């Protein structure tokens, strides 16, 4: 899920850069690129994967 959000962020950054526009003073192509990199880092760290296994496996005796 984080990777999809990062792809959307990179896509918006590319569109803003190609059209040479901004979405205000704080949201620019550089800001969206930084957001995309943060989301990629979170995805690689395993945040948002949704699979947690807290079951303890019992060994055979």
C-alpha distance matrix in Angstrom:
0.0 3.8 5.4 5.3 6.4 8.7 10.0 10.9 12.5 14.4 15.5 16.9 18.6 20.1 21.4 22.9 24.5 26.0 27.4 28.5 27.4 25.9 24.4 26.9 28.0 24.9 22.1 22.9 21.5 21.8 19.9 16.9 17.2 17.3 14.3 12.4 14.0 13.2 9.4 10.1 12.4 10.2 7.8 11.2 12.6 10.5 9.2 6.4 7.1 9.2 12.1 15.2 18.6 21.4 24.1 27.0 28.5 32.2 34.2 37.1 40.5
3.8 0.0 3.8 5.4 5.1 6.1 8.6 9.9 10.4 12.2 14.1 15.3 16.3 18.3 20.0 21.0 22.3 24.2 25.8 26.4 25.5 23.7 22.5 24.7 25.4 22.1 19.5 20.3 18.8 18.6 16.8 14.0 14.0 13.8 10.8 9.1 10.4 9.4 5.6 6.7 9.0 7.0 5.3 9.0 10.4 9.3 7.7 6.4 8.2 11.0 13.8 16.3 19.8 22.4 25.3 28.0 29.7 33.4 35.3 38.3 41.6
5.4 3.8 0.0 3.8 5.4 4.9 6.2 8.7 9.7 10.4 12.2 14.2 15.1 16.3 18.3 19.8 20.8 22.3 24.3 25.2 24.7 23.5 22.7 25.3 26.0 23.0 20.1 20.1 18.0 18.0 16.9 13.8 13.1 13.7 11.4 8.5 9.7 10.1 6.6 5.8 9.1 8.7 6.1 8.7 11.4 10.7 10.4 9.5 10.1 13.3 15.5 18.4 21.6 24.5 27.2 29.7 31.0 34.7 36.3 39.2 42.6
5.3 5.4 3.8 0.0 3.8 5.3 5.0 6.3 8.6 9.9 10.5 12.4 14.2 15.3 16.6 18.4 19.9 21.1 22.7 24.0 23.3 22.3 21.3 24.2 25.4 22.6 19.4 19.6 17.6 18.4 17.2 13.7 13.8 15.0 12.3 9.7 12.0 12.5 9.0 9.1 12.6 11.9 9.6 12.5 14.9 13.8 13.0 11.1 11.8 14.4 17.0 20.1 23.5 26.4 29.0 31.7 33.0 36.8 38.6 41.3 44.8
6.4 5.1 5.4 3.8 0.0 3.8 5.4 5.1 6.2 8.7 9.8 10.6 12.3 14.2 15.4 16.5 18.3 20.0 21.2 22.1 21.0 19.5 18.2 20.9 22.1 19.1 16.1 16.7 15.2 16.0 14.2 10.9 11.6 12.5 9.4 7.5 10.5 10.4 7.1 8.7 11.9 10.9 9.8 13.2 15.0 14.3 12.6 11.0 12.9 15.2 18.3 21.0 24.6 27.1 30.0 32.8 34.5 38.2 40.2 43.1 46.5
8.7 6.1 4.9 5.3 3.8 0.0 3.8 5.4 5.0 6.1 8.5 9.9 10.4 12.2 14.2 15.2 16.3 18.2 20.0 20.6 20.0 18.6 18.0 20.5 21.2 18.3 15.3 15.2 13.1 13.4 12.2 9.0 8.6 9.7 7.3 4.3 7.1 8.0 5.4 6.1 9.6 9.9 9.0 11.6 13.9 14.1 13.0 12.5 14.1 17.1 19.7 22.3 25.8 28.3 31.3 33.8 35.3 39.0 40.7 43.7 47.1
10.0 8.6 6.2 5.0 5.4 3.8 0.0 3.8 5.4 5.1 6.1 8.6 9.8 10.5 12.3 14.2 15.1 16.3 18.3 19.5 19.3 18.6 18.4 21.4 22.5 20.0 16.6 16.0 13.4 14.4 14.0 10.4 9.9 12.0 10.3 7.0 9.7 11.5 9.1 8.8 12.6 13.2 11.6 13.8 16.7 16.7 16.0 15.0 16.1 19.0 21.5 24.4 27.7 30.6 33.3 35.8 37.1 40.8 42.4 45.2 48.7
10.9 9.9 8.7 6.3 5.1 5.4 3.8 0.0 3.8 5.5 5.0 6.2 8.6 9.8 10.6 12.3 14.1 15.3 16.5 17.9 17.1 16.3 15.5 18.7 20.3 18.1 14.5 14.3 12.3 14.0 13.2 9.4 10.2 12.6 10.3 8.1 11.6 12.9 10.5 11.4 15.0 15.0 14.0 16.7 19.1 18.9 17.5 16.1 17.6 20.0 23.0 25.9 29.4 32.1 34.9 37.6 39.1 42.8 44.7 47.5 50.9
12.5 10.4 9.7 8.6 6.2 5.0 5.4 3.8 0.0 3.8 5.4 5.2 6.2 8.6 10.0 10.6 12.2 14.2 15.5 16.1 15.2 13.8 13.3 16.1 17.2 14.7 11.3 11.0 9.2 10.5 9.4 5.6 6.8 9.0 6.9 5.4 9.1 10.4 9.0 10.4 13.5 13.9 13.8 16.3 18.4 18.8 17.3 16.5 18.6 21.1 24.1 26.7 30.2 32.7 35.7 38.3 40.0 43.7 45.5 48.5 51.9
14.4 12.2 10.4 9.9 8.7 6.1 5.1 5.5 3.8 0.0 3.8 5.5 5.0 6.1 8.6 9.8 10.4 12.1 14.2 14.9 14.9 14.3 14.7 17.6 18.4 16.2 12.9 11.5 8.5 9.7 10.0 6.6 5.8 9.0 8.4 5.8 8.7 11.2 10.3 10.5 13.7 15.1 14.6 16.4 19.0 19.8 18.9 18.6 20.2 23.1 25.7 28.4 31.8 34.4 37.3 39.7 41.2 44.9 46.4 49.3 52.7
15.5 14.1 12.2 10.5 9.8 8.5 6.1 5.0 5.4 3.8 0.0 3.8 5.4 5.1 6.3 8.6 9.8 10.6 12.3 13.9 13.9 14.0 14.4 17.7 19.2 17.6 13.9 12.5 9.7 12.0 12.5 8.9 9.1 12.5 11.6 9.4 12.4 14.8 13.4 13.7 17.1 18.2 17.3 19.3 22.0 22.4 21.5 20.5 21.9 24.6 27.3 30.3 33.7 36.4 39.2 41.8 43.1 46.9 48.5 51.2 54.7
16.9 15.3 14.2 12.4 10.6 9.9 8.6 6.2 5.2 5.5 3.8 0.0 3.8 5.4 5.1 6.1 8.5 9.9 10.6 11.8 11.0 10.6 10.6 14.1 15.8 14.4 10.6 9.6 7.6 10.6 10.5 7.2 8.8 12.0 10.9 9.9 13.3 15.1 14.1 15.3 18.4 19.1 18.8 21.2 23.5 23.9 22.4 21.5 23.4 25.8 28.9 31.6 35.1 37.7 40.6 43.3 44.9 48.6 50.4 53.3 56.8
18.6 16.3 15.1 14.2 12.3 10.4 9.8 8.6 6.2 5.0 5.4 3.8 0.0 3.8 5.5 5.1 6.1 8.6 10.0 10.2 10.0 9.5 10.6 13.4 14.4 12.9 9.5 7.3 4.3 7.1 8.0 5.4 6.1 9.6 9.7 9.0 11.6 13.9 13.8 14.7 17.4 18.8 18.9 20.8 23.0 24.1 22.8 22.5 24.5 27.2 30.1 32.6 36.1 38.5 41.6 44.0 45.7 49.4 51.0 54.0 57.4
20.1 18.3 16.3 15.3 14.2 12.2 10.5 9.8 8.6 6.1 5.1 5.4 3.8 0.0 3.8 5.5 5.0 6.0 8.5 9.6 10.6 11.4 13.1 16.2 17.2 16.3 12.9 10.3 6.9 9.7 11.4 9.0 8.6 12.4 12.9 11.4 13.7 16.5 16.2 16.4 19.3 21.0 20.7 22.3 24.9 25.9 25.1 24.6 26.2 29.1 31.7 34.5 37.9 40.5 43.4 45.8 47.2 50.9 52.4 55.2 58.7
21.4 20.0 18.3 16.6 15.4 14.2 12.3 10.6 10.0 8.6 6.3 5.1 5.5 3.8 0.0 3.8 5.4 5.1 6.1 8.2 8.6 10.0 11.5 14.9 16.7 16.3 12.8 10.6 8.3 11.8 13.0 10.7 11.5 15.0 15.0 13.9 16.7 19.1 18.5 19.1 22.2 23.5 23.1 25.1 27.6 28.3 27.1 26.3 28.0 30.5 33.4 36.2 39.7 42.4 45.2 47.8 49.3 53.0 54.7 57.5 60.9
22.9 21.0 19.8 18.4 16.5 15.2 14.2 12.3 10.6 9.8 8.6 6.1 5.1 5.5 3.8 0.0 3.8 5.6 5.3 5.7 5.3 6.4 8.4 11.5 13.1 13.0 9.8 7.3 5.8 9.5 10.8 9.3 10.7 13.9 14.1 14.0 16.6 18.7 18.8 19.8 22.5 23.7 24.0 26.0 28.1 29.1 27.6 27.1 29.1 31.7 34.7 37.3 40.8 43.2 46.3 48.9 50.5 54.3 56.0 58.9 62.3
24.5 22.3 20.8 19.9 18.3 16.3 15.1 14.1 12.2 10.4 9.8 8.5 6.1 5.0 5.4 3.8 0.0 3.8 5.6 4.9 6.8 8.4 11.2 13.7 14.4 14.4 11.7 8.3 5.8 8.8 11.2 10.3 10.4 13.7 14.9 14.5 16.4 19.0 19.5 20.0 22.5 24.3 24.6 26.1 28.4 29.7 28.6 28.5 30.4 33.2 36.0 38.5 42.0 44.4 47.5 49.9 51.4 55.1 56.6 59.6 62.9
26.0 24.2 22.3 21.1 20.0 18.2 16.3 15.3 14.2 12.1 10.6 9.9 8.6 6.0 5.1 5.6 3.8 0.0 3.8 5.5 8.1 10.8 13.5 16.3 17.5 17.8 15.0 11.8 9.5 12.5 14.9 13.6 13.6 17.1 18.1 17.1 19.2 22.0 22.1 22.3 25.1 26.9 26.7 28.2 30.8 31.9 31.0 30.6 32.2 35.0 37.7 40.5 43.9 46.5 49.4 51.9 53.2 56.9 58.4 61.2 64.6
27.4 25.8 24.3 22.7 21.2 20.0 18.3 16.5 15.5 14.2 12.3 10.6 10.0 8.5 6.1 5.3 5.6 3.8 0.0 3.8 5.5 8.9 11.6 14.3 16.0 17.0 14.3 11.6 10.4 13.8 15.7 14.6 15.5 18.8 19.4 19.0 21.4 23.8 23.8 24.5 27.3 28.8 28.8 30.6 33.0 33.9 32.7 32.0 33.9 36.4 39.3 42.1 45.6 48.1 51.1 53.7 55.2 58.9 60.6 63.4 66.9
28.5 26.4 25.2 24.0 22.1 20.6 19.5 17.9 16.1 14.9 13.9 11.8 10.2 9.6 8.2 5.7 4.9 5.5 3.8 0.0 3.8 7.0 10.5 12.4 13.4 14.7 12.6 9.6 8.9 11.9 14.0 13.8 14.7 17.5 18.6 18.8 20.9 23.1 23.7 24.6 27.0 28.6 29.0 30.7 32.9 34.2 32.8 32.5 34.6 37.2 40.2 42.7 46.2 48.6 51.7 54.2 55.9 59.6 61.2 64.2 67.5
27.4 25.5 24.7 23.3 21.0 20.0 19.3 17.1 15.2 14.9 13.9 11.0 10.0 10.6 8.6 5.3 6.8 8.1 5.5 3.8 0.0 3.8 7.0 9.0 10.7 12.2 10.1 7.9 8.6 11.8 12.9 12.8 14.6 17.1 17.6 18.3 20.7 22.4 22.9 24.4 26.7 27.8 28.5 30.5 32.4 33.5 31.7 31.3 33.7 36.0 39.2 41.6 45.2 47.4 50.6 53.2 55.1 58.8 60.6 63.6 67.0
25.9 23.7 23.5 22.3 19.5 18.6 18.6 16.3 13.8 14.3 14.0 10.6 9.5 11.4 10.0 6.4 8.4 10.8 8.9 7.0 3.8 0.0 3.8 5.6 7.3 8.5 6.5 5.2 7.3 10.1 10.3 10.7 13.1 15.0 15.3 16.6 19.1 20.2 20.9 22.8 24.8 25.7 26.7 28.9 30.4 31.5 29.5 29.1 31.8 34.0 37.3 39.5 43.1 45.1 48.4 51.0 53.1 56.7 58.7 61.8 65.1
24.4 22.5 22.7 21.3 18.2 18.0 18.4 15.5 13.3 14.7 14.4 10.6 10.6 13.1 11.5 8.4 11.2 13.5 11.6 10.5 7.0 3.8 0.0 3.8 6.9 7.5 5.3 6.3 9.0 11.6 10.5 10.6 13.8 15.2 14.6 16.4 19.2 19.7 20.1 22.4 24.4 24.8 25.9 28.4 29.7 30.5 28.1 27.4 30.3 32.2 35.6 37.7 41.4 43.3 46.6 49.3 51.5 55.2 57.3 60.5 63.7
26.9 24.7 25.3 24.2 20.9 20.5 21.4 18.7 16.1 17.6 17.7 14.1 13.4 16.2 14.9 11.5 13.7 16.3 14.3 12.4 9.0 5.6 3.8 0.0 3.8 5.7 5.7 7.4 10.9 12.6 11.3 12.5 15.6 16.3 16.0 18.4 20.8 20.9 21.8 24.4 25.9 26.2 27.8 30.3 31.1 32.1 29.6 29.2 32.4 34.1 37.6 39.4 43.1 44.7 48.2 50.8 53.2 56.8 59.0 62.2 65.3
28.0 25.4 26.0 25.4 22.1 21.2 22.5 20.3 17.2 18.4 19.2 15.8 14.4 17.2 16.7 13.1 14.4 17.5 16.0 13.4 10.7 7.3 6.9 3.8 0.0 3.8 6.0 7.2 11.0 11.5 10.3 12.6 15.3 15.3 15.7 18.5 20.2 20.3 21.8 24.3 25.3 25.9 27.9 30.0 30.6 32.1 29.7 29.8 33.0 34.9 38.2 39.8 43.5 44.9 48.4 50.9 53.3 56.9 58.9 62.3 65.3
24.9 22.1 23.0 22.6 19.1 18.3 20.0 18.1 14.7 16.2 17.6 14.4 12.9 16.3 16.3 13.0 14.4 17.8 17.0 14.7 12.2 8.5 7.5 5.7 3.8 0.0 3.8 6.2 9.8 9.7 7.5 10.0 12.7 12.3 12.4 15.4 17.1 16.8 18.3 21.0 21.8 22.3 24.4 26.5 27.0 28.5 26.0 26.2 29.5 31.4 34.7 36.2 39.8 41.2 44.8 47.2 49.6 53.2 55.2 58.6 61.6
22.1 19.5 20.1 19.4 16.1 15.3 16.6 14.5 11.3 12.9 13.9 10.6 9.5 12.9 12.8 9.8 11.7 15.0 14.3 12.6 10.1 6.5 5.3 5.7 6.0 3.8 0.0 3.8 7.0 8.0 5.8 7.0 10.2 10.7 10.3 12.8 15.1 15.2 16.2 18.7 20.2 20.6 22.3 24.6 25.5 26.7 24.3 24.2 27.3 29.3 32.6 34.4 38.1 39.8 43.2 45.7 48.0 51.6 53.7 57.0 60.1
22.9 20.3 20.1 19.6 16.7 15.2 16.0 14.3 11.0 11.5 12.5 9.6 7.3 10.3 10.6 7.3 8.3 11.8 11.6 9.6 7.9 5.2 6.3 7.4 7.2 6.2 3.8 0.0 3.8 5.4 5.2 6.4 8.6 10.0 10.7 12.4 14.4 15.5 16.7 18.5 20.1 21.3 22.6 24.6 25.9 27.3 25.4 25.5 28.3 30.7 33.8 35.8 39.4 41.3 44.6 47.0 49.1 52.8 54.6 57.8 61.0
21.5 18.8 18.0 17.6 15.2 13.1 13.4 12.3 9.2 8.5 9.7 7.6 4.3 6.9 8.3 5.8 5.8 9.5 10.4 8.9 8.6 7.3 9.0 10.9 11.0 9.8 7.0 3.8 0.0 3.8 5.5 5.2 6.1 8.7 9.8 10.4 12.4 14.2 15.3 16.4 18.4 20.0 20.9 22.6 24.3 25.8 24.4 24.5 26.9 29.6 32.5 34.7 38.2 40.3 43.6 45.9 47.8 51.4 53.1 56.2 59.5
21.8 18.6 18.0 18.4 16.0 13.4 14.4 14.0 10.5 9.7 12.0 10.6 7.1 9.7 11.8 9.5 8.8 12.5 13.8 11.9 11.8 10.1 11.6 12.6 11.5 9.7 8.0 5.4 3.8 0.0 3.8 5.4 5.0 6.2 8.6 9.7 10.6 12.3 14.2 15.3 16.6 18.4 19.9 21.1 22.6 24.6 23.2 24.0 26.4 29.2 32.0 33.8 37.3 39.3 42.6 44.7 46.6 50.2 51.7 55.0 58.1
19.9 16.8 16.9 17.2 14.2 12.2 14.0 13.2 9.4 10.0 12.5 10.5 8.0 11.4 13.0 10.8 11.2 14.9 15.7 14.0 12.9 10.3 10.5 11.3 10.3 7.5 5.8 5.2 5.5 3.8 0.0 3.8 5.4 5.1 6.2 8.6 9.9 10.6 12.4 14.3 15.4 16.6 18.4 20.1 21.1 22.9 21.0 21.6 24.4 27.0 29.9 31.6 35.2 36.9 40.4 42.6 44.7 48.3 50.1 53.4 56.5
16.9 14.0 13.8 13.7 10.9 9.0 10.4 9.4 5.6 6.6 8.9 7.2 5.4 9.0 10.7 9.3 10.3 13.6 14.6 13.8 12.8 10.7 10.6 12.5 12.6 10.0 7.0 6.4 5.2 5.4 3.8 0.0 3.8 5.4 4.9 6.1 8.6 9.7 10.4 12.2 14.2 15.2 16.3 18.3 19.8 21.1 19.4 19.5 22.0 24.6 27.6 29.7 33.2 35.3 38.6 41.0 42.9 46.6 48.3 51.5 54.7
17.2 14.0 13.1 13.8 11.6 8.6 9.9 10.2 6.8 5.8 9.1 8.8 6.1 8.6 11.5 10.7 10.4 13.6 15.5 14.7 14.6 13.1 13.8 15.6 15.3 12.7 10.2 8.6 6.1 5.0 5.4 3.8 0.0 3.8 5.4 5.0 6.3 8.6 9.8 10.5 12.4 14.3 15.2 16.5 18.4 20.1 19.0 19.6 21.8 24.8 27.4 29.4 32.9 35.0 38.2 40.4 42.1 45.8 47.3 50.4 53.6
17.3 13.8 13.7 15.0 12.5 9.7 12.0 12.6 9.0 9.0 12.5 12.0 9.6 12.4 15.0 13.9 13.7 17.1 18.8 17.5 17.1 15.0 15.2 16.3 15.3 12.3 10.7 10.0 8.7 6.2 5.1 5.4 3.8 0.0 3.8 5.4 5.1 6.2 8.7 9.9 10.6 12.4 14.2 15.4 16.5 18.6 17.4 18.5 21.0 23.9 26.4 28.1 31.5 33.3 36.7 38.7 40.6 44.2 45.7 49.0 52.1
14.3 10.8 11.4 12.3 9.4 7.3 10.3 10.3 6.9 8.4 11.6 10.9 9.7 12.9 15.0 14.1 14.9 18.1 19.4 18.6 17.6 15.3 14.6 16.0 15.7 12.4 10.3 10.7 9.8 8.6 6.2 4.9 5.4 3.8 0.0 3.8 5.4 5.1 6.2 8.6 9.9 10.6 12.3 14.3 15.3 16.7 14.9 15.5 18.3 20.9 23.7 25.5 29.0 30.9 34.3 36.5 38.6 42.2 44.0 47.2 50.4
12.4 9.1 8.5 9.7 7.5 4.3 7.0 8.1 5.4 5.8 9.4 9.9 9.0 11.4 13.9 14.0 14.5 17.1 19.0 18.8 18.3 16.6 16.4 18.4 18.5 15.4 12.8 12.4 10.4 9.7 8.6 6.1 5.0 5.4 3.8 0.0 3.8 5.4 5.1 6.2 8.6 9.9 10.4 12.3 14.2 15.4 14.3 14.7 16.8 19.8 22.4 24.5 28.0 30.2 33.4 35.6 37.4 41.0 42.6 45.8 49.0
14.0 10.4 9.7 12.0 10.5 7.1 9.7 11.6 9.1 8.7 12.4 13.3 11.6 13.7 16.7 16.6 16.4 19.2 21.4 20.9 20.7 19.1 19.2 20.8 20.2 17.1 15.1 14.4 12.4 10.6 9.9 8.6 6.3 5.1 5.4 3.8 0.0 3.8 5.4 5.1 6.2 8.6 9.8 10.6 12.3 14.4 13.8 15.2 17.0 20.3 22.4 24.2 27.5 29.6 32.8 34.7 36.4 40.0 41.3 44.5 47.7
13.2 9.4 10.1 12.5 10.4 8.0 11.5 12.9 10.4 11.2 14.8 15.1 13.9 16.5 19.1 18.7 19.0 22.0 23.8 23.1 22.4 20.2 19.7 20.9 20.3 16.8 15.2 15.5 14.2 12.3 10.6 9.7 8.6 6.2 5.1 5.4 3.8 0.0 3.8 5.5 5.1 6.2 8.6 9.9 10.5 12.6 11.3 12.9 15.4 18.3 20.6 22.0 25.4 27.1 30.5 32.5 34.5 38.0 39.6 43.0 46.0
9.4 5.6 6.6 9.0 7.1 5.4 9.1 10.5 9.0 10.3 13.4 14.1 13.8 16.2 18.5 18.8 19.5 22.1 23.8 23.7 22.9 20.9 20.1 21.8 21.8 18.3 16.2 16.7 15.3 14.2 12.4 10.4 9.8 8.7 6.2 5.1 5.4 3.8 0.0 3.8 5.4 5.0 6.1 8.6 9.7 10.7 9.2 10.0 12.3 15.3 17.8 19.6 23.1 25.2 28.5 30.7 32.6 36.2 37.9 41.2 44.3
10.1 6.7 5.8 9.1 8.7 6.1 8.8 11.4 10.4 10.5 13.7 15.3 14.7 16.4 19.1 19.8 20.0 22.3 24.5 24.6 24.4 22.8 22.4 24.4 24.3 21.0 18.7 18.5 16.4 15.3 14.3 12.2 10.5 9.9 8.6 6.2 5.1 5.5 3.8 0.0 3.8 5.4 5.0 6.2 8.6 10.0 9.9 11.1 12.3 15.8 17.7 19.7 22.9 25.3 28.3 30.3 31.8 35.4 36.8 39.9 43.2
12.4 9.0 9.1 12.6 11.9 9.6 12.6 15.0 13.5 13.7 17.1 18.4 17.4 19.3 22.2 22.5 22.5 25.1 27.3 27.0 26.7 24.8 24.4 25.9 25.3 21.8 20.2 20.1 18.4 16.6 15.4 14.2 12.4 10.6 9.9 8.6 6.2 5.1 5.4 3.8 0.0 3.8 5.4 5.1 6.2 8.8 9.0 11.3 12.7 16.1 17.6 19.0 22.0 24.0 27.1 28.8 30.5 34.0 35.3 38.6 41.7
10.2 7.0 8.7 11.9 10.9 9.9 13.2 15.0 13.9 15.1 18.2 19.1 18.8 21.0 23.5 23.7 24.3 26.9 28.8 28.6 27.8 25.7 24.8 26.2 25.9 22.3 20.6 21.3 20.0 18.4 16.6 15.2 14.3 12.4 10.6 9.9 8.6 6.2 5.0 5.4 3.8 0.0 3.8 5.5 5.0 6.4 5.4 7.9 9.8 12.8 14.7 15.9 19.2 21.0 24.3 26.3 28.2 31.8 33.5 36.8 39.9
7.8 5.3 6.1 9.6 9.8 9.0 11.6 14.0 13.8 14.6 17.3 18.8 18.9 20.7 23.1 24.0 24.6 26.7 28.8 29.0 28.5 26.7 25.9 27.8 27.9 24.4 22.3 22.6 20.9 19.9 18.4 16.3 15.2 14.2 12.3 10.4 9.8 8.6 6.1 5.0 5.4 3.8 0.0 3.8 5.4 5.2 5.5 6.8 7.6 11.1 12.8 14.7 17.9 20.4 23.3 25.4 27.0 30.6 32.2 35.3 38.6
11.2 9.0 8.7 12.5 13.2 11.6 13.8 16.7 16.3 16.4 19.3 21.2 20.8 22.3 25.1 26.0 26.1 28.2 30.6 30.7 30.5 28.9 28.4 30.3 30.0 26.5 24.6 24.6 22.6 21.1 20.1 18.3 16.5 15.4 14.3 12.3 10.6 9.9 8.6 6.2 5.1 5.5 3.8 0.0 3.8 5.4 7.6 9.8 9.6 13.2 13.9 15.4 18.1 20.5 23.3 24.9 26.2 29.8 31.0 34.1 37.3
12.6 10.4 11.4 14.9 15.0 13.9 16.7 19.1 18.4 19.0 22.0 23.5 23.0 24.9 27.6 28.1 28.4 30.8 33.0 32.9 32.4 30.4 29.7 31.1 30.6 27.0 25.5 25.9 24.3 22.6 21.1 19.8 18.4 16.5 15.3 14.2 12.3 10.5 9.7 8.6 6.2 5.0 5.4 3.8 0.0 3.8 5.8 9.1 9.4 12.5 13.0 13.7 16.3 18.2 21.3 22.7 24.4 27.9 29.3 32.6 35.6
10.5 9.3 10.7 13.8 14.3 14.1 16.7 18.9 18.8 19.8 22.4 23.9 24.1 25.9 28.3 29.1 29.7 31.9 33.9 34.2 33.5 31.5 30.5 32.1 32.1 28.5 26.7 27.3 25.8 24.6 22.9 21.1 20.1 18.6 16.7 15.4 14.4 12.6 10.7 10.0 8.8 6.4 5.2 5.4 3.8 0.0 3.8 6.3 5.8 8.8 9.3 10.3 13.2 15.5 18.5 20.3 22.0 25.7 27.3 30.5 33.7
9.2 7.7 10.4 13.0 12.6 13.0 16.0 17.5 17.3 18.9 21.5 22.4 22.8 25.1 27.1 27.6 28.6 31.0 32.7 32.8 31.7 29.5 28.1 29.6 29.7 26.0 24.3 25.4 24.4 23.2 21.0 19.4 19.0 17.4 14.9 14.3 13.8 11.3 9.2 9.9 9.0 5.4 5.5 7.6 5.8 3.8 0.0 3.8 5.7 7.9 9.8 10.7 14.2 16.0 19.4 21.6 23.8 27.4 29.4 32.7 35.8
6.4 6.4 9.5 11.1 11.0 12.5 15.0 16.1 16.5 18.6 20.5 21.5 22.5 24.6 26.3 27.1 28.5 30.6 32.0 32.5 31.3 29.1 27.4 29.2 29.8 26.2 24.2 25.5 24.5 24.0 21.6 19.5 19.6 18.5 15.5 14.7 15.2 12.9 10.0 11.1 11.3 7.9 6.8 9.8 9.1 6.3 3.8 0.0 3.8 5.4 8.4 10.3 14.0 16.2 19.3 22.1 24.1 27.8 30.0 33.2 36.4
7.1 8.2 10.1 11.8 12.9 14.1 16.1 17.6 18.6 20.2 21.9 23.4 24.5 26.2 28.0 29.1 30.4 32.2 33.9 34.6 33.7 31.8 30.3 32.4 33.0 29.5 27.3 28.3 26.9 26.4 24.4 22.0 21.8 21.0 18.3 16.8 17.0 15.4 12.3 12.3 12.7 9.8 7.6 9.6 9.4 5.8 5.7 3.8 0.0 3.8 5.6 8.4 11.8 14.6 17.3 20.0 21.6 25.3 27.4 30.4 33.7
9.2 11.0 13.3 14.4 15.2 17.1 19.0 20.0 21.1 23.1 24.6 25.8 27.2 29.1 30.5 31.7 33.2 35.0 36.4 37.2 36.0 34.0 32.2 34.1 34.9 31.4 29.3 30.7 29.6 29.2 27.0 24.6 24.8 23.9 20.9 19.8 20.3 18.3 15.3 15.8 16.1 12.8 11.1 13.2 12.5 8.8 7.9 5.4 3.8 0.0 3.8 6.4 9.8 12.4 15.1 18.2 20.0 23.7 26.1 29.1 32.4
12.1 13.8 15.5 17.0 18.3 19.7 21.5 23.0 24.1 25.7 27.3 28.9 30.1 31.7 33.4 34.7 36.0 37.7 39.3 40.2 39.2 37.3 35.6 37.6 38.2 34.7 32.6 33.8 32.5 32.0 29.9 27.6 27.4 26.4 23.7 22.4 22.4 20.6 17.8 17.7 17.6 14.7 12.8 13.9 13.0 9.3 9.8 8.4 5.6 3.8 0.0 3.7 6.6 9.8 12.0 15.0 16.5 20.2 22.5 25.4 28.7
15.2 16.3 18.4 20.1 21.0 22.3 24.4 25.9 26.7 28.4 30.3 31.6 32.6 34.5 36.2 37.3 38.5 40.5 42.1 42.7 41.6 39.5 37.7 39.4 39.8 36.2 34.4 35.8 34.7 33.8 31.6 29.7 29.4 28.1 25.5 24.5 24.2 22.0 19.6 19.7 19.0 15.9 14.7 15.4 13.7 10.3 10.7 10.3 8.4 6.4 3.7 0.0 3.7 6.3 9.0 11.9 14.0 17.6 20.2 23.3 26.4
18.6 19.8 21.6 23.5 24.6 25.8 27.7 29.4 30.2 31.8 33.7 35.1 36.1 37.9 39.7 40.8 42.0 43.9 45.6 46.2 45.2 43.1 41.4 43.1 43.5 39.8 38.1 39.4 38.2 37.3 35.2 33.2 32.9 31.5 29.0 28.0 27.5 25.4 23.1 22.9 22.0 19.2 17.9 18.1 16.3 13.2 14.2 14.0 11.8 9.8 6.6 3.7 0.0 3.8 5.6 8.4 10.3 13.9 16.5 19.6 22.7
21.4 22.4 24.5 26.4 27.1 28.3 30.6 32.1 32.7 34.4 36.4 37.7 38.5 40.5 42.4 43.2 44.4 46.5 48.1 48.6 47.4 45.1 43.3 44.7 44.9 41.2 39.8 41.3 40.3 39.3 36.9 35.3 35.0 33.3 30.9 30.2 29.6 27.1 25.2 25.3 24.0 21.0 20.4 20.5 18.2 15.5 16.0 16.2 14.6 12.4 9.8 6.3 3.8 0.0 3.8 6.4 9.4 12.6 15.6 18.9 21.6
24.1 25.3 27.2 29.0 30.0 31.3 33.3 34.9 35.7 37.3 39.2 40.6 41.6 43.4 45.2 46.3 47.5 49.4 51.1 51.7 50.6 48.4 46.6 48.2 48.4 44.8 43.2 44.6 43.6 42.6 40.4 38.6 38.2 36.7 34.3 33.4 32.8 30.5 28.5 28.3 27.1 24.3 23.3 23.3 21.3 18.5 19.4 19.3 17.3 15.1 12.0 9.0 5.6 3.8 0.0 3.8 6.3 9.3 12.6 15.6 18.3
27.0 28.0 29.7 31.7 32.8 33.8 35.8 37.6 38.3 39.7 41.8 43.3 44.0 45.8 47.8 48.9 49.9 51.9 53.7 54.2 53.2 51.0 49.3 50.8 50.9 47.2 45.7 47.0 45.9 44.7 42.6 41.0 40.4 38.7 36.5 35.6 34.7 32.5 30.7 30.3 28.8 26.3 25.4 24.9 22.7 20.3 21.6 22.1 20.0 18.2 15.0 11.9 8.4 6.4 3.8 0.0 3.8 6.3 9.4 12.8 15.2
28.5 29.7 31.0 33.0 34.5 35.3 37.1 39.1 40.0 41.2 43.1 44.9 45.7 47.2 49.3 50.5 51.4 53.2 55.2 55.9 55.1 53.1 51.5 53.2 53.3 49.6 48.0 49.1 47.8 46.6 44.7 42.9 42.1 40.6 38.6 37.4 36.4 34.5 32.6 31.8 30.5 28.2 27.0 26.2 24.4 22.0 23.8 24.1 21.6 20.0 16.5 14.0 10.3 9.4 6.3 3.8 0.0 3.7 6.3 9.5 12.4
32.2 33.4 34.7 36.8 38.2 39.0 40.8 42.8 43.7 44.9 46.9 48.6 49.4 50.9 53.0 54.3 55.1 56.9 58.9 59.6 58.8 56.7 55.2 56.8 56.9 53.2 51.6 52.8 51.4 50.2 48.3 46.6 45.8 44.2 42.2 41.0 40.0 38.0 36.2 35.4 34.0 31.8 30.6 29.8 27.9 25.7 27.4 27.8 25.3 23.7 20.2 17.6 13.9 12.6 9.3 6.3 3.7 0.0 3.8 6.6 9.0
34.2 35.3 36.3 38.6 40.2 40.7 42.4 44.7 45.5 46.4 48.5 50.4 51.0 52.4 54.7 56.0 56.6 58.4 60.6 61.2 60.6 58.7 57.3 59.0 58.9 55.2 53.7 54.6 53.1 51.7 50.1 48.3 47.3 45.7 44.0 42.6 41.3 39.6 37.9 36.8 35.3 33.5 32.2 31.0 29.3 27.3 29.4 30.0 27.4 26.1 22.5 20.2 16.5 15.6 12.6 9.4 6.3 3.8 0.0 3.8 6.4
37.1 38.3 39.2 41.3 43.1 43.7 45.2 47.5 48.5 49.3 51.2 53.3 54.0 55.2 57.5 58.9 59.6 61.2 63.4 64.2 63.6 61.8 60.5 62.2 62.3 58.6 57.0 57.8 56.2 55.0 53.4 51.5 50.4 49.0 47.2 45.8 44.5 43.0 41.2 39.9 38.6 36.8 35.3 34.1 32.6 30.5 32.7 33.2 30.4 29.1 25.4 23.3 19.6 18.9 15.6 12.8 9.5 6.6 3.8 0.0 3.8
40.5 41.6 42.6 44.8 46.5 47.1 48.7 50.9 51.9 52.7 54.7 56.8 57.4 58.7 60.9 62.3 62.9 64.6 66.9 67.5 67.0 65.1 63.7 65.3 65.3 61.6 60.1 61.0 59.5 58.1 56.5 54.7 53.6 52.1 50.4 49.0 47.7 46.0 44.3 43.2 41.7 39.9 38.6 37.3 35.6 33.7 35.8 36.4 33.7 32.4 28.7 26.4 22.7 21.6 18.3 15.2 12.4 9.0 6.4 3.8 0.0
